[in-house]
Amino acid sequence: MKKKLLNPALKRKLLVISLLCLLIASALQLYTFGFADNFFINWLRLFVVLFALVAGTVLAIVPGANYLVNKTSQLLS
């Protein structure tokens, strides 16, 4: 039996994050520089940076901070 690499909930979160980052990257690129010669390279670069920042925040930093706050509140009460 094959083990799934990503569970469906994580896959759904990554899909939503990637779609939002794609739309934001498109809007920022078009608003800031317009449709220039190197549009696709800048667009891809902006998408990767936004995806890394948002995915890291949503999937690692926020749950980690939530875990730490819950643990410290349990220790203090």
Summary of the structure (lengths in Angstrom):
residues: 77
radius of gyration: 17.7
end to end distance: 45.0
largest distance: 60.0
contacts: 160
relative contact order: 0.10
helix: 82%
strand: 0%
